[in-house]
Each structure stands twice: as structure tokens, then as C-alpha cells.
Amino acid sequence: MSKAQNTYAQGFLVFLILVMTSAGCRFFSMRPLQVLTVDVTDPQSLLIEFSAVPDLPRVEAALLLRQRNRAVHGRIVQNRETIRFLPERPLDSGERYTLSISTRAEDIHGNSLERPYVHEFGPDRTDEAFEISAAPGDEREILLSFSHPIRPPALFEHLSVHPEQRYRVEIADSGAEALIILLSPLLPDREVTVSIGRGMPAADGRMLGERFTYALPDSHADAPSQVVLLCVSFPADVSGCAAMSVDSDSPALVPGLEDFDRDTEFSLRFSVPVYATDLSRMLTISPAVPLHLDLDPGIHVSEVGVRVLSSLDPSTEYVLELGENLRDHHGRTIGRSRFATLRPAARDYRKPSVAVIRFGGNELSDGGLLDLSAFFPHTDERRGALHIYLDHAENATVSALEVIRHFRILTWSNSARFRLMSATADILSPGSTRVRASLEIVDEAGRFGVVSMQLRPGLSDSLGNLLEPEWRIDLNQIGGPSP
């Protein structure tokens, strides 16, 4: 062999050693996970293709499909790099949807999305951009103003006046204004209301998102002032009513809502009826949580039942507010925001948390040791008991299935592998549950490494309180199986 050939062979051998060393350090790609394509042509399913095989539980927790502001529920099936989201009911081709995948999504090697992925599809809906306002004109006149020009036939089709009477409509050449002239005398005890139905199109195709209603103010009425009462109806021992505060600097604690729980039922009562459409927009809780309003049918209401739909934080005081633009049936606003403070009860609204976790009788802590010396190959023992102690709301329970669905063990650097065999839950006391999991240690790796135990967000108790944020400890594994 010549000197040149010998030099070439030595260089190739060094290159081969470097390649093998690099491959030995990492057997899989470290590139961030990517969403390659999304197919939304089939209303029965969404097809999402990733750049690598995704970790299905992580993708399931990170994926959210919304129709406007409502979540679309369904299930997910996987075929290698592709997942298919199957909604509970077929998607509506006339609605607009938003598909979002957060950076929680990972592939099976732990590579996560580099940035959140958002994909909107469906017809472009701009209902909310089309707005209508009204004001009284001269006697028996109502002036309507449109944010976008309209066509007369559309207004004639969707306009109604209550009580029914003769009227004339004059529309400006620009289409941005219309004057409604009432041809019948106004009666002092009869309120005149003008309504425009939801879905009325503007000239450019924009749609009115919700029904518009305007009541002509009765300038001759000597209406009483508005009084708003917050009334607790259950539990019975704190039932009663209290006036809501008008002092924005110090919201009042209302008796019965100082220890607010899920069984508490309360309502707002108005001495002067208010517009139902206004109430659905003006009644809020901050920090923001969703509310369900039980409204009697009709344009005006004197009472509304209120129910909180979300999990609350017992360490936070929530403020119930009525917006200052809430109108009564005389067309007057309440003038100032009104407040009441809600203080949730820990027995119902406490979020689940991990108190202690033990393995083989030893308490584990972040950065501590996971000692597998007592397991094979030194003995025939392959299974160990993992005990997870959870603190939660007193009136709630946490199932073993819910914990295991969100429990993950990730391993690095030649550490042992684990397989979950079974799990049971024991209620230790109100607000405390122990989940016992049987883990099998699989003989596939060496004696040292790093083990991460995690409970992912999304874990909930029986009352809907969510584990937030993600719980995680990282352990240094010693001992255990040999390759």
C-alpha cells in the first residue's frame, strides 16, 4: 500500500470513529417538531401530519379546535407521523374554525414544537364588524346609523317595530343612515321598541352578529331610580338579599358569598327592568371566568340567575361587576359600575397538587436519587410501588385513571425503562388521596441516568379543578439493570 493510500485509509477510519461516536450519543433527531400539513377537506375529521412520530398524549393535551369561542370536542387517532382529529359531530362548512397546537406537543423523543401552530379555516366571517346604533330624532322619529352601508330590501326584511303600528322608513342615499317615522300617536304607558334581526347583511356581505334592539325613551315618564339586589337562595342558612355597592373603590362582600362554593345559588334583581341583551354583555366577573345566566324570555328582565362555570382559585377574591352602560326599559343607563366581591371556598375550588411521591418506601424530591439497587439483576424483583399523595378540594375526589392518564416517566442517558402495570386510588381524608401505581422495570438500559416524573396539565378532580401548572421532578437514577 502506497503512502497516499495509507493516509487516506487513516483519515477515513478517523471519520468513521467520529460518526459512530456521535451516533452513540444520540440515536434520534434533536430537531424541533414541526406541523407539515393540515387537511380540513373532510368535515368528519382533520388530518394533521408532523415531521416526526408525535407523542399522542402530549399532542392531545396541546391541541384545541374552536368554533368562534367554543371548544369543539372529539377524539384523536394516530398513524405514525399523522394524527386524525375526529369531532363529536361533523364540522359546519358555514362556520369558521381555529386549530391551535401549543408548544406542549412533543414527538416520541421529547422534541417539542418550536412555536405555537395556529390554522384558521372556513368562510371569512366578519359579523362583529357590522354595528348599528340608534338615537331619538324629532317627535316620533328614530335615527338608525350603520357602520357599513346597507341596501333597503335587507332592512325592510329584518326590521320590526313593537307594539305593531304604522311607520315609514327613509334611507339615505349613502345607505349609512335610516330614519324611522312612527305614524301612530305614542301612548305614555306603551314602550316603542325597534328591532333588527340577527343576520341582516350589509351591502358588502357582512352579517349582523346579534339582534339589535332599541327602545324609544319616554321623556314624559317619571321613572324610579334603579336598585340592584344580589340575592342568595341556597344554602338556606345564608339566604337573603343585599344591595350591590356603587363605590368602585371598595366592593362589598355580600353575606352568603364570603365562602362561595359550587352549591351556592344567587341571582340579581332589578327594581326597574333592564335589557336582556345588555345584561348578557355587561355582567362579568374579574379575574375573568365564564358565567351562565338564567334569563326569563323577553326583551326586558327583572331578575337573572347566575352560575359560575369555571374552577376558581380560593386564594383570589373575585369581583362581580355590572357595566355602567346597562340600560333599563326607559333607555337610561345605571350610570356607574356596581360591584360585589365573591370569595370562593377552598373545600370546592382548591386545585389538585402533589404533596409527596414515594418509590419503594423512599420519598422522592427534585434533584434527588432514584435508587434501583434492590432490583434485578441482583434479585429477581422487577416491580416497584410508586405512591403519589395528592392534595385537592375537600368535596372532590381524584381517580387513579385520571392520574395515570396524565402521568409520564421520561428517561435520559442510558437510564432504566419503566412500564405501568396497574394503579388504584385510596381516599386518606377529605382533601387527600393516595394513588398507588405498580411499575415494572424493563431490562433495556444501564445502571445510571436521569429520570423525570411528570403530571401534565389537564389533570382534574371530580369537580373540574385543574392541575396548574405542570408538576415535575428530575431524579438521578443509580443501580438497576445492566445492558
N, C-alpha and C positions, 0 to 999 in steps of 0.2 A: 504494500500500500504506500502510495506517494505521500509526501509531507502535506500537500494541499488536501488530499483526501482524508488524511488523519485529522487535520484541523477542522474540516467540515463535519466529520463524524462526532468530534468532541463538542462542537457548537450545537449540533442537533441534539446530542444527549443532554446538554445543559438546558436547552429549550424544553425538552420533553419532561425533565425533572420539575421545572418551574410550572408547567401546565398541570402536572399531576398534583403538585403541592397546592396550587390554587384550587383545584377541584376538590381536594381533600378538606379544605377549609369551609367550603360552601357547596352543597350539592344541588342548589336550586337558585333561580334568578333572584336578585335583590332589587329588580326594577319595581317602581310603584305599579299597583294595579290600575288598569285603565278600562273604561267602558268604550268598546269599539263601535257597536251598532245597537240601535233600539228600533224594533219593528212594531208599529202600532196599527197595522192594517187590519188585524183581526180583532173585532170587538170582544171576542171571548177570551183573549189572552194578550199579554205584552211579552215580546221576545227580546231579551237583553243578552248581548254577547260581550264577555270580558276578555282581556288579554291573557288571562291565566285562569286556572280552575279556582273558583271562589269558595271561600268558607261559607257554606249556606246559612248557618245560624247568624253569623255576623252580617251577611248581606241582608237577611230577613229583618234584623234589628235596624239596619241603616236605611232600608227602602221605605218610601212613603209615596203613595199616589193620592192626589187630592183633586176633587171636583169643586172648583171655586175654593171655599174654605172648609169643605167637608172631606174627611178621610174616606177613601174607598178601600174596603176590606176584601181580603182574598187570601189565597194560599200560593206557595211557591214550590215548583218542582225544578230539578236540576238535571242537566245532561252535559257533563264535563264543563267546558268553558261557558256554556249557555244556561241561563235560567229562564223560566217561563212563569210570569205572574198571572194567576187565574182569578179574576174578580168574582165576587159572590153573584153578581148579575152582570149581563153584558153592558159594555160601555155605550153611552149615548152619543151617536155621531153628531148631534147638535150641540153638545156641551164641550167646554174647554177643560182640559186636564193638565196637571203639572206632576211630572215624575221627578222625584229628588232622591239621590243616594248620597248619604253623608260619608265623611272620611272614616267612620267606624267600619265600613266594608273592607274586608281583607281577603286575600287569596289563602290557600291552604298552607302557605309558607309564612304567613304573617305580614306580607306586604300590603299596605293599605292604599286607598285612593289618595293621590297627591292633593287633590282639591275636590270639594263637593261637586256632584254632577247634577244638573237640572235640565230637564227636557219638557217643553210645553208642546201640546198638540191639540188639535180640534179647531173649530172655527174661531176666528178672532172676535171676541165679544167685548164690546165697549159700552154695555148698558149703563154703567155707573157714570160715564162721561156725559150722558144726556140728562140735564136737570131742568126743573120747572120751578118758577117762583110766582107768587101771586100777591096782589095788593088791591085794596079797595079804590075804586075810582070815584066819579061823581055818584050821586044818589042812585042806587040800584045798578051799579056797574062794578065789574071785577076785571082787573087788568092782569092777563097772564103773560109771563116773559119766558122764552125758551132759550136755553144755552146754545142750541143749534136750530137752524130754520126748519120749519115743518111744512107739510102740504095740507091744504084744507080738508081733503077727504079723510086723512088719518085722524085729525082732531074730531071731526063730526062723528066718526065711528066709535071713538073711545071716550067722548065727553058725556057726562051726565050731571044733572042738577037735582038736588033734593031739598025740600019736597018738590015733586014734579010740578013744573009750571012752564009757561010760555017764556021763551027767551030768544034773543038774536045774537049771532056771533059775527064779529067783524075782524078779519085777519089782515094785518099789514102786508104790503107788497113784499117786504123783506122776508116774511114768514117767521120773524123772531118775536112777534107780539100778537096777541089776540085780545079783543075786548068783548066780554060777555055782558049783554044788556038785558036785565030782567024786566019783563013786560008786565008782570003782575005786582000788585002792591005788597010791601013787606009787612008781615004781621009781627007784633012785638014778642009773641010767645012762640014763634016758629023760626028756627035757625035755618039759614040758607047755606047749603054746602055744595061746592063744586068738586067733582072727582074726575080724574083722568086715569083710565085703566092701565095696568101694567102691560108692557109690550107695545105701546104706541111707538111707531117708528118716526125718526126724524127724516128729513129729506135725503140725508146721506146714508140711511140704513141703520143708524144707531137706534137701540131699543131702550125704552124707559124701564129701568130695573125694578121699580116697585110702584105700587099705586100712589098717585098724588092726590091729596085731599086738602081743600082749603075752605074754611068757614068764614063767611062774611061777618065781621064784627058788628055787634048790635050796640050802636052808640047810645041808645036810649036805655039800655039795661043798667040798673044799679046792682051789679053783681057783688056777692060777698067775697071777701078775701079767701085765698087758698090756705087750707090747713092740711098738712100731711102727717098721718099717723103710721107708725110701724107697730104692727100687732103680732104677737106671738100666740099661736093657737095650740101648739104642742111642744114640750110637755105641759101638762095641765098645771103643775105646781108653780110655773113661772108665766102662765098665760096672762095676757093683758096688752094694753096699747100705751105707747109713749110718742110724743111729738118729736119729729126729726129736727135736728138742730139746723139753724140758718147761720151759725157762726163758723165760717170756714177755717178759723184758726184752732178751734178745739172741738172736733167731732164728739158727740155724746155717745157714751156706752148705754145701750138700751137694755133694760132688765130682760133677762132671758137669752140675750145674745152675748153675754160675758163669758159663757162657756159653751159656745156653739158646737153642736155635734150634728151628725147626719140625720138624726131623727127630728131635729127641730123644724117646725113648720111656721113660716111667718108670711105676712102679707103687708102691702102698703094700701092705705085707704085715703081717698082724696075727698075733701068736703065739696069741691067743685069738680065735676067730671073732666077728665083730660083725654087728649087724642091717643088712641091705642097705638097708632103708628109712631108717634113721637116717643111714647113710653118705651117701646122696644129698642129705640136707639139711645135714649137719654139715661136709662138706668144701667149703671155699671158698678163694678167692684174693682178697686185697685189695692195691691197689685192685681193685674187683670186675670180673671178666671171666668170661664163660661157660665152663663146663667140660663135657667129655663123659667119662662114667665107663663103663668096660667091666666090667660086673659079671657074674659067673657066676650062673646061675639058682639060686634057693633063698632061704630066709629069712635064712640066715647066710652070710657070705663071709669067707674068709681073705686074699683078695688082690683089689685093684681096679686096673685100668689107668686112667691119667689122660691126657687130651689137652686142650690149650688151644685154644679155638675162635676166639679174638679176636686182633686185631692188638695187639701190646704196644709200649710206649714203652721204647726202650733206655736212656733216662736214668733210669728208675724201677726200684727194687727191689720185687719182688712177694713177698708173704708167703703161703705155703701153710699153712692152719690146719685142724686137726681140732677141732670144738667139744667142750667138756667134757662134754656130755650124750650123747656117743656110747656106746651100750650094747653089751656083749659078750653072748654067748648065755647067760651066767649072770644077766643082768639088771643087772650092775654097769656104772657109767659110768667113763670113763677119769680123771675127777677134775679134770684140768687141761687147758687147751688145749695142743696140740702144734704146733710151728712148724718151717718150713724156708723159707729165702729163695731165690727164683728171680731170676736176673739175666739178662734177655734179651740176645741178641746183635744188634748193630746191623746185621750183614750180612743179617738176615732181617726185623727188626722196625722198621726206620727208616721214618718217614713221608715220603712224597714232598714236596718243596719246590722252589720256583723259585729257581734260583741266579742266572741272568742272563736278560734278554729283550732282543733286538736287533731293530731295524727298519731296513732299508736299510743295514746295517753299523754303525749307531749304537746304543750301549747306552741303554736307556730306564730312567728312575728316577722314583719317585713325586714329583710336582710339577714334573718336567722338561718339555722341549719335544718335541713330535712334529712334525718339520719335513716338510711335504709340498710344499715349493717345487720339487722336482725333477719333480713330476708335472704332468699337464695342468691348465690349458690351455696352459702354457708349452711342453710337449712332448706327444708322442703316447703317452707312457708312462702306463699305467693300473694296472699291477700292481707290488706290492712284496713282498719276502720278510720274513716275521716269524720269527725264530728264538727258541724257548723252550728254555732249558737247565734240565733238572731233575736234582736230586739225589735218590736213593732208596736202598733197601736193596740191598746188593751182589748178592744172589741173585735179585733181582726185575727185571722189565722193565716199561716203561710204553709202551702202544701209542699211536700217533698218534690213532686213533679215540677212545680214552678221553679224551685231552686235548681234542680238538675238541668232544666231547660236552659238556664242562664249561667250555669257553672262551666268553666273551662280550665283545663290544665295545659299550659304550653311549656315546652322544654327546649333548651338550647345546649350547645357544647357537649354533645355526647352523653346527655343525661338519660335516665331511665324513662321508659314509656309506661303510661297508665291506661287502664280500661275500667270504666264504671260498670259494676255488676248489679247493684241494687241500691235502693235508698228508701228510708222511712222517716217520718216526722213524728216527734213527741212534743206535746204541749207541756212545758215545765211549769208555767204560771201565766196568768193574763199578761200579755205583752212579751212573752219569751217562748221561743220554740227551738228545739234541737233537731237538726236533720242529720241522720246517720247514713253515711254512704260507704258501701263496700267497694274498695278499689283493688284491682288485680295489677300487679307489677309485671310487665311483659319483658322477657329476657331478650332485649334487642339492642342494648346500649351498654356503655361503660359505667364506671364507678363514681364519676364526678360530673358536675354540670350545674345548670341553673334551671329552676322550676318556678313558673309563675302560676299562681292560683287566682282566678278572677271570677267575680259575679258581674255580669254585664247589665247595663241599664235596660229597663223594661221589666225587671222582676217586680211583681206586685203582690200585695196581700189580698185577702178576700174583700176588702172594702175599696180596692183600687188605688191605694197609696203606692207610689213607685219608689224603687231604689234609685237614689240620685246622690252623688254621681256614681260612676263605676267603682266597685271595690276591688282592690288588687294587693297581693303581697308577692314579693320575689324572694325565693329561697335558694340557698347554696346546698345542693344535694351532695352527700357523701355516702359511700358504701353502696351496696346493692349489686345487681347482676353485672357480670363481666362479659365482654364480647366473645 
